[in-house]
Amino acid sequence: MEDDDTVPHLPMDIMYKIPAHISDTASLARLASSSKFWRNLIKDPTFLDRLRRRHHDHGFTPSLLLGFFYQDKKRSSPNLWKHHIDKTRCLAPSFMRVSELSQFVGSKSARNAIKPLSLETFIPGLGASLNFYKPIASQDNFLALHRQSKATAANGGWAINDLLFVCNPLTGETFEIPSHLYVPPDHYALFVSNDVDINGRMSQSFELTAIWIKKGDRFICVCYSSKTGTWTRSQGVPQLMHGLYLVSSSTAASFGVIRWLCGSWKQMSVTHVATLHIGNMALSYLEIPPEAKRNKAPVPGSSADGGILLVIVQGLQMTLWKHNSALGSDSSSWVLSERIDMRSSLPQRVATLGIRAKVRLEMFRGKSGTMVLWIDEEGLFLFSLSDRSMRRIDRAHLTKKYFLCPYEIDWLSCLAITNLVVDGSLSLDAERQRTQGRWRTLMGMNLATNGAS
């Protein structure tokens, strides 16, 4: 490690090129922590813009995904749940690090027996205040949670409302969200923005959006802004194009839009991707490729540049389609980006079943290029598009016992906002030292020697 005031003895043109050849998040963060020279170079807007453009093909950066938050439903004291509305025994949200999931290839498999972390590990003082809260959305360091609560309605009866909470496990920030006083919505989406003040200082703000789908084709939306601290109902009630219906189980939210798959009543199959633009509540449509129309469960996603991705799992084969906006807005505007044979990555028993194997894609994260697969009689697995690695998430319980919420970071903002220090080589003030501790805990204690997994 370099002293903080020492500049490496290399030609300047070479030093400026070194960070451009590093794409791993932890490696860049460690380099930024080694000296002021590297830190200022990596934080420079010109470098960050070049880095973003370099990843615009897909934007897959595996180490953006730090792990999964989930609601733990293991048995607990009866005192915890006896007054709760649904009598479900739940604990506060827990966190499972990607770096500690068991990795295997084919028959070389292992079981992960690591004890998960509590959300209180990152934000001390929460304690049991988040018991029964379920993670519902995450975006660029922020995590949204909710639980349902019974309240007295105006007519004297009972109404079910959502209690909401947003936090940033990396910085330790917490936000208690006032109730929107409506029945629980069909979907929540979290959108994070990077803001720059007049002095050039960067900060982050967020919008939590609640969406109701009325009669299966009309959208009603209310948004909570961290800047104003209030809920605002969007103008207009957009309606799906005639003849289409929503496939509500498949959604993707990013860059101020939410995407659903839509089917045609006439064809009784998936035919379009519908995009709801939250800013003006406008709907746009994109016809999907013919191969996707023949599949019952394609999953939409977004790449790091906001492009539309579509993932199809059929048997042991996976195909990844990307929309090329320059080609138009019909099925011919899709490009087959990748075709992946998963047999070498799957458990040996599953691979030998061939087309009889039951593999289902549960969720897809376009920034990290990772997805969660459900494999019958095996459990949940994490699959990385970048290196084709497979990690076991849960094998002890062969049903989906936990609601998983992938936790990705916006590491460029982390560098620019918090001056993350991951090696301990600099003298730290108290706040930066706490941030360092949360970073190391989220990434895993072996970060300094092994990097991101």
Secondary structure as GFF3:
##gff-version 3
##sequence-region A 1 453
A	DSSP	alpha_helix	12	17	.	.	.	ID=ss1
A	DSSP	three_ten_helix	19	21	.	.	.	ID=ss2
A	DSSP	alpha_helix	25	34	.	.	.	ID=ss3
A	DSSP	alpha_helix	36	43	.	.	.	ID=ss4
A	DSSP	alpha_helix	45	54	.	.	.	ID=ss5
A	DSSP	three_ten_helix	62	64	.	.	.	ID=ss6
A	DSSP	beta_strand	65	70	.	.	.	ID=ss7
A	DSSP	alpha_helix	78	81	.	.	.	ID=ss8
A	DSSP	beta_strand	94	97	.	.	.	ID=ss9
A	DSSP	three_ten_helix	98	100	.	.	.	ID=ss10
A	DSSP	beta_strand	102	104	.	.	.	ID=ss11
A	DSSP	beta_strand	117	118	.	.	.	ID=ss12
A	DSSP	three_ten_helix	119	121	.	.	.	ID=ss13
A	DSSP	three_ten_helix	127	130	.	.	.	ID=ss14
A	DSSP	beta_strand	134	139	.	.	.	ID=ss15
A	DSSP	beta_strand	142	152	.	.	.	ID=ss16
A	DSSP	beta_strand	158	168	.	.	.	ID=ss17
A	DSSP	beta_strand	173	177	.	.	.	ID=ss18
A	DSSP	beta_strand	187	196	.	.	.	ID=ss19
A	DSSP	beta_strand	202	214	.	.	.	ID=ss20
A	DSSP	beta_strand	218	225	.	.	.	ID=ss21
A	DSSP	beta_strand	230	233	.	.	.	ID=ss22
A	DSSP	beta_strand	244	254	.	.	.	ID=ss23
A	DSSP	beta_strand	257	264	.	.	.	ID=ss24
A	DSSP	beta_strand	269	277	.	.	.	ID=ss25
A	DSSP	beta_strand	282	287	.	.	.	ID=ss26
A	DSSP	alpha_helix	290	293	.	.	.	ID=ss27
A	DSSP	beta_strand	299	302	.	.	.	ID=ss28
A	DSSP	beta_strand	308	314	.	.	.	ID=ss29
A	DSSP	beta_strand	317	323	.	.	.	ID=ss30
A	DSSP	three_ten_helix	325	327	.	.	.	ID=ss31
A	DSSP	three_ten_helix	331	333	.	.	.	ID=ss32
A	DSSP	beta_strand	334	341	.	.	.	ID=ss33
A	DSSP	alpha_helix	348	353	.	.	.	ID=ss34
A	DSSP	three_ten_helix	354	356	.	.	.	ID=ss35
A	DSSP	beta_strand	359	365	.	.	.	ID=ss36
A	DSSP	beta_strand	370	375	.	.	.	ID=ss37
A	DSSP	beta_strand	379	384	.	.	.	ID=ss38
A	DSSP	beta_strand	390	394	.	.	.	ID=ss39
A	DSSP	beta_strand	404	408	.	.	.	ID=ss40
A	DSSP	alpha_helix	411	418	.	.	.	ID=ss41
A	DSSP	alpha_helix	430	443	.	.	.	ID=ss42
A	DSSP	alpha_helix	447	450	.	.	.	ID=ss43
###
